Amino acid sequence: MIQTNHTMIRPGYIRRKTRLISINIILLIVTVCTCLIMLLYGKTNYDLNTVIRVLTGEQIQGANFAIATLRLPRMLCGLLAGLAFGISGNTFQTMLRNPLASPDIIGISSGSSVAAVFCILVLRLSGTGVSIAAVTTGILVASLIYVLSKGSNFSGGRLILIGIGMQAMINALIAYLLAKASQHDVGAALRWLSGSLNGMRIEDVPALFIVVVIFGIIILCLTKQLQILELGDEFATTLGIKINLIRIILILSSVFLIAFATAVTGPISFVAFLSGPIAARLVGLGAPNSLASGLVGELLVLVADMIGQFAFGTRFPVGVVTGILGAPYMLFLLIVINRRV
């Protein structure tokens, strides 16, 4: 009997595993191709040989500035930020068992945003100072939301409600700062708030790369525990999972990812919100989709950035394009959830 059950289960397991690996490989290949397209095409198009020569350090007049100074930092920051947004968004949605539990919905991204706007408009800071303030405040706001939602026992629904309330309060504060600021300074703050890859520098890459690698690997290593948490605290406790420790590690790792990515690119809207559900549809329900979510996040940012640059007569920041994509899905999701209730 046991042998028969094993024989029946194994083919399904192999199919799911093959699908998961295949989808991740396809997403990786498409991401690499998208990165190459970003380096090859722009106002001036270059062939692959020229791009390779520039990336290997050869000096080519005109090409070095366009490829190494403008396109390469833009591509790398979009790649890393998309990976961070995708993994962190999926982690929150899976852990809290709610597709609305995305960092840009529950106030974490807004925490970084209000600090950046305050630094730009009030303190007249830029660059590193804004990034440090954005990261620190994002972490503090996330910690406050978690503490307020914990109570006697942790509740995902309570965390989402408190996060949405926190986001509303922070957005009101951002609106107040914009209303009181001089017109000369408002432009810079609005450009940052829209989420943009314009003006990315190669100096922005190393810190973001280190954070994404460290905390991304932590989340990927805890994927199995994350899937068990999705089944409920009682089931996780029965299997011997230290739910409080695992949950804190996952939340902190996700917050660091979202805060650092937001500090570099601004709050690129709906990438964290969309990546997990898209990845889940691709790899299949129940399959581990943390890596696929990161790859989908990368593609969303890079493709949206190219659409914003070349698809219209006017160039739009990447956050505007992702907002256009994400807003209808959010309305659809709210309608579906309302019908279930």
C-alpha positions in Angstrom: 0.0 0.0 0.0 2.8 2.4 1.0 4.7 1.5 -2.2 1.6 2.1 -4.3 1.0 5.6 -2.8 4.7 6.4 -3.3 4.4 5.4 -7.0 1.3 7.6 -7.4 2.8 10.7 -5.7 6.3 10.7 -7.2 5.3 11.6 -10.9 3.3 14.6 -9.7 6.3 15.7 -7.5 8.6 15.4 -10.5 6.3 17.4 -12.7 6.0 20.2 -10.2 9.8 20.2 -9.6 10.5 20.3 -13.4 8.0 23.1 -13.8 9.5 25.2 -11.0 13.1 24.8 -12.4 12.0 25.4 -16.0 10.1 28.6 -15.1 13.1 30.0 -13.0 15.5 29.3 -15.9 13.2 30.9 -18.4 12.7 34.0 -16.2 16.5 34.2 -15.8 17.2 34.0 -19.5 14.5 36.6 -20.3 16.0 38.9 -17.5 19.5 38.5 -19.0 18.2 39.4 -22.5 16.3 42.4 -21.1 19.5 43.6 -19.5 21.4 43.3 -22.8 18.6 45.3 -24.6 18.9 48.1 -22.0 22.7 48.3 -22.7 22.4 48.1 -26.5 19.5 50.4 -27.2 18.8 54.1 -26.4 19.1 57.4 -28.2 22.2 55.9 -29.8 22.2 52.2 -30.5 25.4 50.1 -30.1 26.3 46.6 -31.2 27.1 43.8 -28.8 30.8 43.9 -29.6 31.0 47.6 -28.6 29.1 47.0 -25.3 31.5 44.1 -24.4 34.6 46.3 -25.2 33.3 49.1 -23.0 32.4 46.7 -20.1 35.9 45.2 -20.3 37.5 48.6 -19.8 38.3 49.8 -23.4 37.9 53.5 -24.0 35.5 54.3 -26.9 34.6 57.9 -27.4 30.9 58.5 -26.8 30.1 54.8 -26.0 31.8 54.9 -22.6 29.6 57.7 -21.3 26.4 56.2 -22.7 27.0 52.6 -21.7 29.2 52.7 -18.6 28.0 56.0 -17.0 24.3 56.0 -17.9 22.9 52.6 -19.0 25.0 50.2 -16.8 24.1 51.9 -13.4 20.5 52.2 -14.5 20.3 48.6 -15.4 22.1 47.3 -12.3 20.0 49.4 -9.9 16.8 48.4 -11.6 17.9 44.7 -11.5 18.8 44.8 -7.8 15.8 46.9 -6.8 13.4 44.7 -8.7 14.9 41.6 -7.0 14.5 43.2 -3.6 11.0 44.4 -4.2 9.9 41.0 -5.6 11.3 38.9 -2.8 10.2 41.1 0.1 6.7 41.5 -1.3 6.2 37.8 -1.8 7.6 37.1 1.7 5.1 39.4 3.4 2.2 38.1 1.3 3.0 34.5 1.9 3.8 34.9 5.6 0.6 36.9 6.3 -1.5 34.8 3.9 -2.9 37.9 2.2 -2.2 39.3 -1.2 -2.7 42.8 0.1 0.2 42.4 2.6 2.7 44.1 0.4 5.3 46.5 1.8 4.0 49.3 -0.5 0.5 48.7 0.8 1.1 48.4 4.5 3.3 51.5 5.0 6.9 50.3 5.0 7.8 52.0 1.7 6.0 55.1 2.9 8.2 55.2 6.0 11.3 55.5 3.7 9.5 58.0 1.5 8.6 60.5 4.3 12.2 60.6 5.5 13.5 61.2 2.0 11.0 64.0 1.4 11.8 65.6 4.7 15.6 65.5 3.9 15.1 67.0 0.5 12.6 69.7 1.4 13.5 70.7 4.9 17.2 69.7 5.5 18.2 70.3 1.8 20.1 67.0 1.7 20.8 64.8 -1.3 22.6 61.6 -2.2 23.9 59.5 0.7 22.2 61.6 3.5 18.8 60.9 1.9 19.5 57.2 1.5 20.6 56.7 5.1 17.6 58.6 6.4 15.2 56.6 4.1 16.7 53.2 5.2 16.6 54.1 8.9 13.1 55.4 9.0 11.8 52.5 6.9 13.2 50.1 9.4 11.8 52.1 12.4 8.3 52.3 10.8 8.3 48.6 10.1 9.3 47.9 13.7 6.6 50.1 15.0 3.9 48.4 12.8 5.1 45.0 14.0 5.1 46.0 17.7 1.6 47.6 17.5 0.2 44.5 15.7 1.8 42.0 18.1 -0.4 42.5 21.2 -0.7 39.3 23.2 -0.2 37.2 20.1 0.8 38.0 16.5 -2.0 38.7 14.0 -1.4 39.1 10.3 -4.8 40.8 9.8 -4.0 43.3 12.6 -0.6 44.0 11.0 -2.2 44.8 7.6 -4.8 47.1 9.1 -2.3 49.0 11.3 0.1 49.2 8.3 -2.6 50.6 6.0 -3.5 53.2 8.7 0.2 54.0 9.2 0.5 54.5 5.4 -2.4 56.9 5.3 -0.9 58.9 8.2 2.5 59.1 6.5 1.1 60.0 3.1 -0.8 62.8 4.8 2.5 64.0 6.3 4.2 63.8 2.9 1.3 65.9 1.4 1.8 68.5 4.1 5.5 68.7 3.5 5.0 69.1 -0.3 2.3 71.8 0.3 4.6 73.9 2.6 7.7 73.5 0.5 8.9 76.1 -2.1 8.2 75.3 -5.7 11.9 75.1 -6.4 12.3 72.1 -4.1 9.0 70.2 -4.8 10.2 69.0 -8.2 13.1 67.0 -6.7 10.9 65.4 -4.1 8.2 64.5 -6.6 10.8 62.9 -8.9 12.0 60.8 -6.0 8.5 59.9 -4.9 7.5 58.7 -8.4 10.2 56.0 -8.3 12.8 56.4 -11.0 16.0 55.0 -12.4 17.1 58.4 -13.8 20.3 59.6 -12.4 21.5 56.3 -11.1 25.2 56.2 -10.4 27.6 53.2 -10.3 28.4 54.3 -6.7 24.8 53.4 -5.7 25.3 49.7 -6.7 27.7 48.2 -4.2 25.7 48.8 -1.0 22.4 47.7 -2.6 24.2 44.6 -4.0 25.5 43.6 -0.6 22.1 44.0 1.1 20.2 42.1 -1.7 22.7 39.2 -1.6 22.8 38.9 2.2 19.1 39.2 3.0 17.9 37.6 -0.3 19.9 34.5 0.5 18.5 34.5 4.1 15.0 34.5 2.8 15.7 31.9 0.1 17.2 29.6 2.8 14.1 30.0 4.9 11.7 29.3 1.9 10.5 26.0 3.4 9.8 27.5 6.8 8.0 30.4 5.0 5.7 27.9 3.2 5.0 26.2 6.5 4.1 29.5 8.2 1.6 30.0 5.4 -0.3 27.0 6.7 -0.9 28.6 10.1 0.9 28.9 13.4 -0.7 25.8 14.9 0.6 23.6 12.1 4.0 25.3 12.1 4.3 24.7 15.9 3.3 21.1 15.4 6.2 20.6 12.9 8.7 22.2 15.4 9.1 25.5 13.7 10.2 28.4 16.0 7.6 30.6 14.6 8.5 33.9 16.4 12.2 33.6 15.6 11.5 32.7 11.9 8.9 35.4 11.5 11.2 38.1 13.0 14.1 37.0 10.7 11.8 37.1 7.6 10.3 40.4 8.5 13.7 42.1 9.2 15.3 40.6 6.1 12.3 41.8 4.0 12.4 45.3 5.6 16.1 45.7 4.9 15.5 44.7 1.3 12.6 47.1 0.7 14.2 50.0 2.6 17.5 49.9 0.8 15.9 49.5 -2.6 13.5 52.4 -1.9 16.4 54.5 -0.7 18.2 54.1 -4.0 15.3 54.2 -6.6 12.5 55.7 -4.7 9.2 53.8 -4.0 8.6 52.0 -7.4 4.9 51.3 -6.9 3.2 47.9 -7.1 6.3 45.9 -8.0 6.4 44.2 -4.6 2.6 43.9 -4.8 2.5 42.2 -8.3 5.6 40.0 -8.3 4.4 37.3 -5.9 1.0 36.6 -7.4 2.5 36.5 -11.0 5.3 34.2 -9.9 2.7 31.9 -8.1 0.7 31.6 -11.3 3.8 30.7 -13.3 5.4 28.1 -11.0 2.0 26.7 -9.7 0.2 27.0 -6.4 2.0 25.5 -3.5 5.5 25.6 -5.1 8.2 27.7 -3.5 8.2 31.0 -5.5 10.6 33.3 -3.6 13.3 33.2 -6.3 10.7 33.4 -9.1 9.1 36.5 -7.4 12.5 38.2 -7.4 13.0 37.4 -11.1 9.5 38.7 -11.9 10.3 41.9 -9.9 13.4 42.4 -11.9 11.5 42.0 -15.2 8.7 44.3 -14.1 11.2 47.1 -13.2 13.4 46.7 -16.3 10.6 46.3 -18.8 8.5 49.2 -17.2 11.6 51.4 -17.4 12.1 50.7 -21.1 8.4 51.4 -21.7 8.6 54.6 -19.8 11.6 55.7 -21.8 10.7 54.7 -25.4 7.0 53.9 -25.7 5.6 57.4 -25.4 6.5 60.9 -26.7 7.3 61.9 -23.2 9.6 60.0 -20.9 8.0 58.7 -17.8 9.6 57.4 -14.6 9.4 53.6 -14.1 7.1 54.1 -11.0 4.5 55.7 -13.2 4.4 52.7 -15.6 4.3 50.1 -12.8 1.5 52.2 -11.1 -0.6 52.0 -14.3 -0.1 48.2 -14.3 -0.7 47.6 -10.6 -3.7 49.8 -9.9 -6.2 47.8 -12.0 -5.0 44.6 -10.4 -5.4 46.0 -6.9 -9.0 47.0 -7.7 -9.7 43.6 -9.1 -8.2 41.9 -6.0 -10.4 44.1 -3.7 -13.5 43.2 -5.6 -12.7 39.5 -5.4 -11.9 39.6 -1.7 -15.2 41.6 -1.1 -17.2 38.9 -2.9 -15.6 36.2 -0.8 -16.6 38.0 2.4 
